[in-house]
Structure formats: structure tokens, C-alpha cells
Amino acid sequence: MVETWKNFKSPEIWGKLMNGLDFLPEGCTGKRKVLVLGSYRDEKLLVELCEHVNDYNYCAFLLKDLKCDLNPLYVLKFLLIISDRVFHITEELTKHGHIFEAGFVSMAQEFIDKTVLFMRKGLEPSYMVTKGMLRFFEEGKNLFFYEDRNELFELAGNIAAEGV
């Protein structure tokens, strides 16, 4: 893993990542960028949330939008670096990618500081989630619970409208 991070800023890898930014629409220049993370089990929800957040002068995108033939760790770290904000959606607590993403976000304070966690009400977080990612988040500040899709969109819209 140490070797992996040594290579992250190499001109070859960084160049491939920068070239991969072609996925950002032309209208993204000057807009704040928000990376939307979550379970791709309900990818439609994530895509629609991106569209909703874009109404607030953001350029929202998903992890899978950057297409390049590099280690997924490079891609995730790169997108976390270039994003002004991260919306992490936790719909369910099974073995989907959002658990991996949560661990990765928790690795660096700079990523934690730009992340807002939206968690569906009624989930019973595992010990790993409770002692891992959740300890960095405070309800009402960067942790919000939602009942349904409408409440999620309302909360995300309010945060996007604040421009924080």
C-alpha cells in the first residue's frame, strides 16, 4: 500500500487522472464540485441526487464517472482531492462499495472536513461503522438522517444552497 501512494503523484498517473476529467460537463468551470458517494445498488438515486444538487451551482458527479484504467484507490483519492464537497449517502449497511468509500474518506482530515454523511433513519450501524466513520461526524452539522428520498433531497438541497 505504501508503494501505491508513492506512485500516486507520478507524472504518468497524475496525467491519466487529469485526462480523465473529460467527464465533467463544460458548464462545470467555476462551479463547486461535489462527489456523491453511496451504494450503487440504487444508482438511480445517486444519479438523480447529482442532478438535484446541480441546481444549486454545483457540478455533481459519481465515482464511476471518471473512467481510466488505474487503481480505483487512485481514482477515489483524486476525486476526493478535486472535490469541494462530498455527499456520502448510506441507504443500507451491506457489503457494497460505500463501506469501502467510508473507510477511505475517514483516512484524512481534509476528506472528513468536506464530507456530509446522509444516513437512512433506522439503520443499525455495525461496530466498524460506529467506531470508524461515525465518530468523525456530528448530527446536524455534517451528519443527517433521512426517512425517504424526498427528505434526502431536501437536506442535500439545503446544504448545497448554503454553499458550505
Rosetta constraint file for C-alpha pairs under 8 A:
AtomPair CA 1 CA 5 HARMONIC 6.59 0.50
AtomPair CA 2 CA 6 HARMONIC 6.35 0.50
AtomPair CA 3 CA 7 HARMONIC 6.49 0.50
AtomPair CA 4 CA 8 HARMONIC 6.48 0.50
AtomPair CA 5 CA 9 HARMONIC 7.80 0.50
AtomPair CA 6 CA 10 HARMONIC 7.85 0.50
AtomPair CA 7 CA 13 HARMONIC 7.37 0.50
AtomPair CA 8 CA 13 HARMONIC 6.27 0.50
AtomPair CA 8 CA 14 HARMONIC 6.86 0.50
AtomPair CA 8 CA 74 HARMONIC 6.46 0.50
AtomPair CA 9 CA 13 HARMONIC 6.61 0.50
AtomPair CA 9 CA 14 HARMONIC 5.58 0.50
AtomPair CA 10 CA 14 HARMONIC 5.92 0.50
AtomPair CA 11 CA 15 HARMONIC 5.67 0.50
AtomPair CA 12 CA 16 HARMONIC 6.36 0.50
AtomPair CA 13 CA 17 HARMONIC 6.29 0.50
AtomPair CA 13 CA 70 HARMONIC 7.72 0.50
AtomPair CA 14 CA 18 HARMONIC 6.12 0.50
AtomPair CA 15 CA 19 HARMONIC 6.07 0.50
AtomPair CA 16 CA 20 HARMONIC 6.17 0.50
AtomPair CA 16 CA 68 HARMONIC 7.03 0.50
AtomPair CA 17 CA 21 HARMONIC 6.90 0.50
AtomPair CA 17 CA 68 HARMONIC 7.14 0.50
AtomPair CA 17 CA 75 HARMONIC 7.03 0.50
AtomPair CA 17 CA 78 HARMONIC 7.27 0.50
AtomPair CA 20 CA 66 HARMONIC 5.68 0.50
AtomPair CA 20 CA 67 HARMONIC 6.05 0.50
AtomPair CA 20 CA 68 HARMONIC 6.16 0.50
AtomPair CA 21 CA 66 HARMONIC 6.53 0.50
AtomPair CA 23 CA 65 HARMONIC 6.42 0.50
AtomPair CA 23 CA 66 HARMONIC 6.24 0.50
AtomPair CA 23 CA 67 HARMONIC 7.95 0.50
AtomPair CA 24 CA 28 HARMONIC 6.49 0.50
AtomPair CA 24 CA 59 HARMONIC 7.77 0.50
AtomPair CA 24 CA 61 HARMONIC 7.89 0.50
AtomPair CA 27 CA 31 HARMONIC 7.86 0.50
AtomPair CA 28 CA 32 HARMONIC 7.77 0.50
AtomPair CA 28 CA 33 HARMONIC 7.77 0.50
AtomPair CA 28 CA 58 HARMONIC 7.62 0.50
AtomPair CA 28 CA 59 HARMONIC 5.51 0.50
AtomPair CA 31 CA 57 HARMONIC 5.91 0.50
AtomPair CA 31 CA 58 HARMONIC 5.34 0.50
AtomPair CA 31 CA 59 HARMONIC 6.04 0.50
AtomPair CA 32 CA 57 HARMONIC 6.94 0.50
AtomPair CA 32 CA 58 HARMONIC 4.85 0.50
AtomPair CA 32 CA 59 HARMONIC 6.05 0.50
AtomPair CA 32 CA 83 HARMONIC 7.52 0.50
AtomPair CA 32 CA 84 HARMONIC 5.84 0.50
AtomPair CA 32 CA 85 HARMONIC 7.73 0.50
AtomPair CA 33 CA 58 HARMONIC 5.64 0.50
AtomPair CA 33 CA 59 HARMONIC 4.76 0.50
AtomPair CA 33 CA 60 HARMONIC 5.79 0.50
AtomPair CA 33 CA 61 HARMONIC 7.84 0.50
AtomPair CA 33 CA 82 HARMONIC 7.48 0.50
AtomPair CA 33 CA 83 HARMONIC 4.93 0.50
AtomPair CA 33 CA 84 HARMONIC 5.23 0.50
AtomPair CA 33 CA 85 HARMONIC 6.46 0.50
AtomPair CA 34 CA 58 HARMONIC 6.62 0.50
AtomPair CA 34 CA 59 HARMONIC 6.15 0.50
AtomPair CA 34 CA 60 HARMONIC 4.64 0.50
AtomPair CA 34 CA 61 HARMONIC 6.50 0.50
AtomPair CA 34 CA 83 HARMONIC 5.41 0.50
AtomPair CA 34 CA 84 HARMONIC 5.91 0.50
AtomPair CA 34 CA 85 HARMONIC 4.65 0.50
AtomPair CA 34 CA 86 HARMONIC 5.31 0.50
AtomPair CA 34 CA 87 HARMONIC 6.94 0.50
AtomPair CA 35 CA 60 HARMONIC 5.84 0.50
AtomPair CA 35 CA 61 HARMONIC 5.28 0.50
AtomPair CA 35 CA 62 HARMONIC 5.80 0.50
AtomPair CA 35 CA 63 HARMONIC 7.05 0.50
AtomPair CA 35 CA 79 HARMONIC 7.07 0.50
AtomPair CA 35 CA 80 HARMONIC 7.23 0.50
AtomPair CA 35 CA 83 HARMONIC 6.10 0.50
AtomPair CA 35 CA 85 HARMONIC 6.50 0.50
AtomPair CA 35 CA 86 HARMONIC 4.77 0.50
AtomPair CA 35 CA 87 HARMONIC 6.25 0.50
AtomPair CA 36 CA 46 HARMONIC 6.92 0.50
AtomPair CA 36 CA 50 HARMONIC 6.97 0.50
AtomPair CA 36 CA 60 HARMONIC 6.78 0.50
AtomPair CA 36 CA 61 HARMONIC 5.99 0.50
AtomPair CA 36 CA 62 HARMONIC 5.22 0.50
AtomPair CA 36 CA 63 HARMONIC 7.27 0.50
AtomPair CA 36 CA 86 HARMONIC 5.90 0.50
AtomPair CA 36 CA 87 HARMONIC 4.83 0.50
AtomPair CA 36 CA 88 HARMONIC 5.94 0.50
AtomPair CA 36 CA 89 HARMONIC 7.42 0.50
AtomPair CA 37 CA 46 HARMONIC 7.74 0.50
AtomPair CA 37 CA 62 HARMONIC 6.43 0.50
AtomPair CA 37 CA 63 HARMONIC 6.77 0.50
AtomPair CA 37 CA 86 HARMONIC 7.29 0.50
AtomPair CA 37 CA 87 HARMONIC 6.15 0.50
AtomPair CA 37 CA 88 HARMONIC 4.65 0.50
AtomPair CA 37 CA 89 HARMONIC 6.03 0.50
AtomPair CA 37 CA 98 HARMONIC 6.64 0.50
AtomPair CA 37 CA 101 HARMONIC 7.22 0.50
AtomPair CA 38 CA 46 HARMONIC 7.20 0.50
AtomPair CA 38 CA 88 HARMONIC 5.70 0.50
AtomPair CA 38 CA 89 HARMONIC 4.68 0.50
AtomPair CA 38 CA 90 HARMONIC 5.92 0.50
AtomPair CA 38 CA 91 HARMONIC 7.55 0.50
AtomPair CA 38 CA 97 HARMONIC 7.11 0.50
AtomPair CA 38 CA 98 HARMONIC 4.78 0.50
AtomPair CA 38 CA 101 HARMONIC 7.84 0.50
AtomPair CA 39 CA 43 HARMONIC 7.08 0.50
AtomPair CA 39 CA 89 HARMONIC 7.41 0.50
AtomPair CA 39 CA 90 HARMONIC 7.02 0.50
AtomPair CA 39 CA 91 HARMONIC 7.05 0.50
AtomPair CA 39 CA 92 HARMONIC 7.79 0.50
AtomPair CA 39 CA 96 HARMONIC 5.83 0.50
AtomPair CA 39 CA 97 HARMONIC 5.91 0.50
AtomPair CA 39 CA 98 HARMONIC 5.20 0.50
AtomPair CA 40 CA 46 HARMONIC 7.69 0.50
AtomPair CA 40 CA 96 HARMONIC 7.54 0.50
AtomPair CA 40 CA 97 HARMONIC 7.42 0.50
AtomPair CA 41 CA 96 HARMONIC 7.63 0.50
AtomPair CA 42 CA 46 HARMONIC 7.01 0.50
AtomPair CA 43 CA 47 HARMONIC 6.21 0.50
AtomPair CA 44 CA 48 HARMONIC 6.08 0.50
AtomPair CA 45 CA 49 HARMONIC 6.05 0.50
AtomPair CA 45 CA 149 HARMONIC 7.89 0.50
AtomPair CA 46 CA 50 HARMONIC 6.26 0.50
AtomPair CA 46 CA 62 HARMONIC 7.64 0.50
AtomPair CA 47 CA 51 HARMONIC 6.44 0.50
AtomPair CA 47 CA 61 HARMONIC 7.93 0.50
AtomPair CA 47 CA 62 HARMONIC 7.64 0.50
AtomPair CA 48 CA 52 HARMONIC 6.17 0.50
AtomPair CA 49 CA 53 HARMONIC 6.10 0.50
AtomPair CA 49 CA 153 HARMONIC 6.63 0.50
AtomPair CA 50 CA 54 HARMONIC 6.14 0.50
AtomPair CA 50 CA 59 HARMONIC 7.91 0.50
AtomPair CA 50 CA 60 HARMONIC 4.93 0.50
AtomPair CA 50 CA 61 HARMONIC 6.10 0.50
AtomPair CA 50 CA 62 HARMONIC 7.86 0.50
AtomPair CA 51 CA 55 HARMONIC 6.94 0.50
AtomPair CA 51 CA 60 HARMONIC 7.22 0.50
AtomPair CA 52 CA 56 HARMONIC 7.74 0.50
AtomPair CA 52 CA 153 HARMONIC 7.24 0.50
AtomPair CA 52 CA 157 HARMONIC 7.24 0.50
AtomPair CA 53 CA 57 HARMONIC 7.65 0.50
AtomPair CA 53 CA 58 HARMONIC 6.21 0.50
AtomPair CA 53 CA 59 HARMONIC 7.67 0.50
AtomPair CA 53 CA 60 HARMONIC 6.50 0.50
AtomPair CA 53 CA 156 HARMONIC 7.05 0.50
AtomPair CA 53 CA 157 HARMONIC 6.12 0.50
AtomPair CA 53 CA 160 HARMONIC 6.52 0.50
AtomPair CA 54 CA 58 HARMONIC 4.68 0.50
AtomPair CA 54 CA 59 HARMONIC 5.46 0.50
AtomPair CA 54 CA 60 HARMONIC 5.95 0.50
AtomPair CA 56 CA 157 HARMONIC 7.27 0.50
AtomPair CA 56 CA 160 HARMONIC 5.95 0.50
AtomPair CA 56 CA 161 HARMONIC 5.79 0.50
AtomPair CA 58 CA 160 HARMONIC 7.63 0.50
AtomPair CA 61 CA 65 HARMONIC 6.55 0.50
AtomPair CA 62 CA 66 HARMONIC 7.84 0.50
AtomPair CA 63 CA 75 HARMONIC 7.72 0.50
AtomPair CA 63 CA 76 HARMONIC 6.70 0.50
AtomPair CA 63 CA 79 HARMONIC 7.41 0.50
AtomPair CA 66 CA 75 HARMONIC 7.37 0.50
AtomPair CA 70 CA 74 HARMONIC 6.74 0.50
AtomPair CA 70 CA 75 HARMONIC 7.02 0.50
AtomPair CA 71 CA 75 HARMONIC 6.76 0.50
AtomPair CA 72 CA 76 HARMONIC 6.12 0.50
AtomPair CA 73 CA 77 HARMONIC 6.06 0.50
AtomPair CA 74 CA 78 HARMONIC 5.96 0.50
AtomPair CA 75 CA 79 HARMONIC 6.16 0.50
AtomPair CA 76 CA 80 HARMONIC 6.12 0.50
AtomPair CA 77 CA 81 HARMONIC 6.20 0.50
AtomPair CA 78 CA 82 HARMONIC 6.35 0.50
AtomPair CA 79 CA 83 HARMONIC 5.96 0.50
AtomPair CA 80 CA 86 HARMONIC 7.42 0.50
AtomPair CA 80 CA 105 HARMONIC 7.92 0.50
AtomPair CA 80 CA 111 HARMONIC 6.50 0.50
AtomPair CA 81 CA 111 HARMONIC 7.64 0.50
AtomPair CA 84 CA 114 HARMONIC 6.61 0.50
AtomPair CA 85 CA 114 HARMONIC 4.84 0.50
AtomPair CA 85 CA 115 HARMONIC 5.94 0.50
AtomPair CA 85 CA 116 HARMONIC 7.73 0.50
AtomPair CA 85 CA 164 HARMONIC 7.98 0.50
AtomPair CA 86 CA 114 HARMONIC 5.83 0.50
AtomPair CA 86 CA 115 HARMONIC 4.43 0.50
AtomPair CA 86 CA 116 HARMONIC 6.16 0.50
AtomPair CA 87 CA 115 HARMONIC 5.86 0.50
AtomPair CA 87 CA 116 HARMONIC 5.08 0.50
AtomPair CA 87 CA 117 HARMONIC 6.13 0.50
AtomPair CA 87 CA 118 HARMONIC 7.26 0.50
AtomPair CA 87 CA 156 HARMONIC 7.94 0.50
AtomPair CA 88 CA 98 HARMONIC 7.89 0.50
AtomPair CA 88 CA 102 HARMONIC 7.80 0.50
AtomPair CA 88 CA 115 HARMONIC 6.88 0.50
AtomPair CA 88 CA 116 HARMONIC 6.13 0.50
AtomPair CA 88 CA 117 HARMONIC 4.82 0.50
AtomPair CA 88 CA 118 HARMONIC 6.05 0.50
AtomPair CA 89 CA 98 HARMONIC 7.88 0.50
AtomPair CA 89 CA 117 HARMONIC 6.18 0.50
AtomPair CA 89 CA 118 HARMONIC 4.92 0.50
AtomPair CA 89 CA 119 HARMONIC 6.15 0.50
AtomPair CA 90 CA 98 HARMONIC 7.15 0.50
AtomPair CA 90 CA 117 HARMONIC 7.49 0.50
AtomPair CA 90 CA 118 HARMONIC 6.05 0.50
AtomPair CA 90 CA 119 HARMONIC 4.70 0.50
AtomPair CA 90 CA 120 HARMONIC 6.27 0.50
AtomPair CA 91 CA 119 HARMONIC 6.33 0.50
AtomPair CA 91 CA 120 HARMONIC 5.40 0.50
AtomPair CA 92 CA 120 HARMONIC 7.29 0.50
AtomPair CA 92 CA 123 HARMONIC 6.87 0.50
AtomPair CA 93 CA 99 HARMONIC 7.64 0.50
AtomPair CA 93 CA 123 HARMONIC 7.27 0.50
AtomPair CA 93 CA 124 HARMONIC 7.88 0.50
AtomPair CA 93 CA 125 HARMONIC 6.88 0.50
AtomPair CA 93 CA 126 HARMONIC 7.91 0.50
AtomPair CA 94 CA 99 HARMONIC 7.98 0.50
AtomPair CA 95 CA 99 HARMONIC 6.85 0.50
AtomPair CA 96 CA 100 HARMONIC 7.70 0.50
AtomPair CA 97 CA 101 HARMONIC 6.21 0.50
AtomPair CA 98 CA 102 HARMONIC 5.90 0.50
AtomPair CA 99 CA 103 HARMONIC 6.42 0.50
AtomPair CA 100 CA 104 HARMONIC 6.32 0.50
AtomPair CA 101 CA 105 HARMONIC 6.09 0.50
AtomPair CA 102 CA 106 HARMONIC 6.25 0.50
AtomPair CA 102 CA 133 HARMONIC 6.29 0.50
AtomPair CA 103 CA 107 HARMONIC 6.57 0.50
AtomPair CA 103 CA 132 HARMONIC 7.28 0.50
AtomPair CA 103 CA 133 HARMONIC 6.61 0.50
AtomPair CA 104 CA 108 HARMONIC 7.94 0.50
AtomPair CA 105 CA 111 HARMONIC 5.47 0.50
AtomPair CA 105 CA 112 HARMONIC 6.04 0.50
AtomPair CA 105 CA 115 HARMONIC 7.83 0.50
AtomPair CA 106 CA 111 HARMONIC 6.99 0.50
AtomPair CA 106 CA 112 HARMONIC 5.94 0.50
AtomPair CA 106 CA 132 HARMONIC 7.44 0.50
AtomPair CA 106 CA 133 HARMONIC 5.74 0.50
AtomPair CA 106 CA 136 HARMONIC 7.72 0.50
AtomPair CA 107 CA 111 HARMONIC 7.59 0.50
AtomPair CA 108 CA 112 HARMONIC 6.47 0.50
AtomPair CA 109 CA 113 HARMONIC 5.99 0.50
AtomPair CA 110 CA 114 HARMONIC 6.69 0.50
AtomPair CA 111 CA 115 HARMONIC 6.32 0.50
AtomPair CA 112 CA 136 HARMONIC 7.14 0.50
AtomPair CA 115 CA 142 HARMONIC 6.96 0.50
AtomPair CA 116 CA 142 HARMONIC 4.58 0.50
AtomPair CA 116 CA 143 HARMONIC 5.94 0.50
AtomPair CA 116 CA 144 HARMONIC 7.78 0.50
AtomPair CA 117 CA 137 HARMONIC 7.57 0.50
AtomPair CA 117 CA 142 HARMONIC 6.07 0.50
AtomPair CA 117 CA 143 HARMONIC 4.80 0.50
AtomPair CA 117 CA 144 HARMONIC 6.30 0.50
AtomPair CA 118 CA 143 HARMONIC 5.95 0.50
AtomPair CA 118 CA 144 HARMONIC 4.88 0.50
AtomPair CA 118 CA 145 HARMONIC 5.74 0.50
AtomPair CA 118 CA 146 HARMONIC 7.01 0.50
AtomPair CA 118 CA 152 HARMONIC 7.33 0.50
AtomPair CA 119 CA 123 HARMONIC 7.71 0.50
AtomPair CA 119 CA 143 HARMONIC 7.50 0.50
AtomPair CA 119 CA 144 HARMONIC 6.24 0.50
AtomPair CA 119 CA 145 HARMONIC 4.85 0.50
AtomPair CA 119 CA 146 HARMONIC 6.30 0.50
AtomPair CA 120 CA 145 HARMONIC 5.49 0.50
AtomPair CA 120 CA 146 HARMONIC 4.96 0.50
AtomPair CA 120 CA 147 HARMONIC 5.92 0.50
AtomPair CA 120 CA 148 HARMONIC 7.43 0.50
AtomPair CA 121 CA 145 HARMONIC 5.38 0.50
AtomPair CA 121 CA 146 HARMONIC 5.46 0.50
AtomPair CA 121 CA 147 HARMONIC 5.46 0.50
AtomPair CA 125 CA 129 HARMONIC 5.74 0.50
AtomPair CA 125 CA 130 HARMONIC 6.03 0.50
AtomPair CA 126 CA 130 HARMONIC 6.12 0.50
AtomPair CA 127 CA 131 HARMONIC 5.88 0.50
AtomPair CA 127 CA 132 HARMONIC 7.89 0.50
AtomPair CA 128 CA 132 HARMONIC 5.43 0.50
AtomPair CA 129 CA 133 HARMONIC 5.57 0.50
AtomPair CA 129 CA 134 HARMONIC 6.12 0.50
AtomPair CA 130 CA 134 HARMONIC 5.07 0.50
AtomPair CA 130 CA 135 HARMONIC 6.50 0.50
AtomPair CA 131 CA 135 HARMONIC 5.98 0.50
AtomPair CA 132 CA 136 HARMONIC 7.91 0.50
AtomPair CA 133 CA 137 HARMONIC 7.35 0.50
AtomPair CA 137 CA 141 HARMONIC 7.58 0.50
AtomPair CA 137 CA 142 HARMONIC 5.73 0.50
AtomPair CA 137 CA 143 HARMONIC 5.60 0.50
AtomPair CA 138 CA 142 HARMONIC 5.72 0.50
AtomPair CA 138 CA 143 HARMONIC 5.42 0.50
AtomPair CA 139 CA 143 HARMONIC 4.47 0.50
AtomPair CA 139 CA 144 HARMONIC 5.80 0.50
AtomPair CA 140 CA 144 HARMONIC 5.90 0.50
AtomPair CA 144 CA 155 HARMONIC 7.66 0.50
AtomPair CA 146 CA 151 HARMONIC 5.62 0.50
AtomPair CA 146 CA 152 HARMONIC 5.53 0.50
AtomPair CA 147 CA 151 HARMONIC 6.27 0.50
AtomPair CA 147 CA 152 HARMONIC 7.49 0.50
AtomPair CA 148 CA 152 HARMONIC 6.32 0.50
AtomPair CA 149 CA 153 HARMONIC 6.18 0.50
AtomPair CA 150 CA 154 HARMONIC 6.14 0.50
AtomPair CA 151 CA 155 HARMONIC 6.10 0.50
AtomPair CA 152 CA 156 HARMONIC 6.10 0.50
AtomPair CA 153 CA 157 HARMONIC 5.87 0.50
AtomPair CA 154 CA 158 HARMONIC 6.12 0.50
AtomPair CA 155 CA 159 HARMONIC 6.32 0.50
AtomPair CA 156 CA 160 HARMONIC 6.05 0.50
AtomPair CA 157 CA 161 HARMONIC 5.91 0.50
AtomPair CA 158 CA 162 HARMONIC 6.33 0.50
AtomPair CA 159 CA 163 HARMONIC 6.69 0.50
AtomPair CA 159 CA 164 HARMONIC 6.71 0.50
AtomPair CA 160 CA 164 HARMONIC 6.83 0.50
